[in-house]
């Protein structure tokens, strides 16, 4: 299945493409993204990966704001830094899928 998805993506354009993988926590988005990037590289398409996991607030942020590390609420409130995500996502030349 990964190979078929990679071939379909590669056929969309010979140029740079952005691919987003969305899903629930624990659904396998990161694993799917790694496998898809590898399949695209096998088709001679350069790739670079970016994951929201790279944009989480540090745990000191949770302590400073009184969030715990065990509840769903604490995780949700401290999970991602939306300002940094927007800054990087909209920067010129940013590619959202692949591995460098």
Residue, then its C-alpha position, 0 to 999 in steps of 0.5 A: x500500500x505504501x508504494x502505491x501511495x508514493x507512486x500516486x504522490x510522485x505522479x502529481x507533479x515533477x516539482x516539490x510537493x507538500x504532503x500532510x499526514x493527519x490522524x488521532x494520537x497513536x494512529x501511526x502517523x509518524x510511522x506512516x510518514x517515515x515509510x512514505x518518505x522512504x518509498x518516495x526516495x526509492x522513486x528518486x524523489x528527495x524528501x524532508x520530514x517535519x513532524x509536529x512532535x518537533x514542535x512541542x513545548x518543553x516540559x518546563x513550559x508545563x511547570x511554569x503554567x501549572x500543567x501536569x504531565x499525566x492528565x489528558x488536559x495537561x498534555x493537551x494544554x502543553x502539547x504544541x507551540x502553535x506560534x512556532x508551527x505557523x512560523x516554520x510552516x509558512x517560511x519560504x521553501x519549507x517542505x513538509x514531508x521527507x527525511x534529510 
